[in-house]
Amino acid sequence: MEWLAPLAETGVARALIAAPTLYLLVNAAHIMGIGVLYGSILALDLRILGLNRSVPLHVIAGFLSRMAAAGTGLAILTGLCLFSVRPVEYAGNAAFLAKLALVAVGLAHALVLHRGIGWRRATTDGHASAALRLSALASIIIWTSAIVAGRWIGFL
């Protein structure tokens, strides 16, 4: 993993190392991105699973999906910045690698879901099929696991 070492010499990494307040702000933005991502996905998945049926699924699905995408973008951008500070250390951390794998699975799951007929039906007529509900449950498990893995990084 030594080939990652030059990342710690980039301007972004140097700025984050030299300015603890900047590091704090980028870290806070990372947490906010995760919060928007997870909060949006959790709200959508719980609605798909049948909670709060008074809110029409076809009304909130697009909005919450776009919010999750915005949170994902912020989390990835800030995560790359934070990674650049200690790339070799992070690349050797099992929890970090688990987090990356879970995020990749979560993103792939979301892409497949959004291309499926069950999603199109849910966003047009509000019907959540059994397969879509199972997918929502899987989504909650995947993203919750990614957050737990992310918190685990500091303990390894």
Residue pairs with C-beta under 8 A, 6 or more apart in sequence:
1 87
1 88
1 91
1 92
2 88
4 87
4 88
4 91
5 87
5 88
7 13
7 83
7 84
7 87
8 17
8 84
8 85
8 86
8 87
8 88
10 84
12 81
12 84
13 81
13 84
13 85
15 22
16 22
16 23
16 26
16 81
16 82
16 84
16 85
17 23
17 85
23 82
23 85
26 78
26 81
26 82
27 78
27 82
29 74
29 78
30 74
30 75
30 78
30 79
30 82
32 71
32 74
33 71
33 72
33 73
33 74
33 75
33 76
33 77
33 78
34 71
34 75
34 147
34 150
35 71
36 67
36 68
36 70
36 71
36 74
37 68
37 71
37 72
37 75
37 143
38 71
38 143
38 144
38 147
39 67
39 71
40 64
40 65
40 67
40 68
40 71
41 64
41 68
41 139
41 140
41 143
42 140
42 143
43 60
43 64
44 60
44 61
44 64
44 65
44 68
44 136
45 136
45 137
45 139
45 140
46 52
46 136
46 140
47 55
47 57
47 60
47 61
48 57
48 122
48 128
48 132
48 133
48 135
48 136
49 128
49 133
49 136
49 137
50 128
50 133
56 126
57 122
57 123
57 126
57 127
57 128
58 122
58 123
58 124
58 125
58 126
59 126
61 119
61 122
61 123
62 123
65 114
68 110
72 107
83 90
90 96
90 153
91 97
93 153
93 156
94 156
95 149
95 150
95 152
95 153
95 155
95 156
96 149
96 153
98 149
98 152
99 146
99 149
99 150
99 152
99 153
102 142
102 143
102 145
102 146
102 149
103 146
105 142
106 139
106 142
106 143
106 146
109 135
109 138
109 139
109 142
110 139
113 119
113 132
113 135
113 139
116 132
118 128
118 129
118 131
118 132
118 135
119 132
121 127
121 129
121 132
122 128
122 129
122 132
128 136
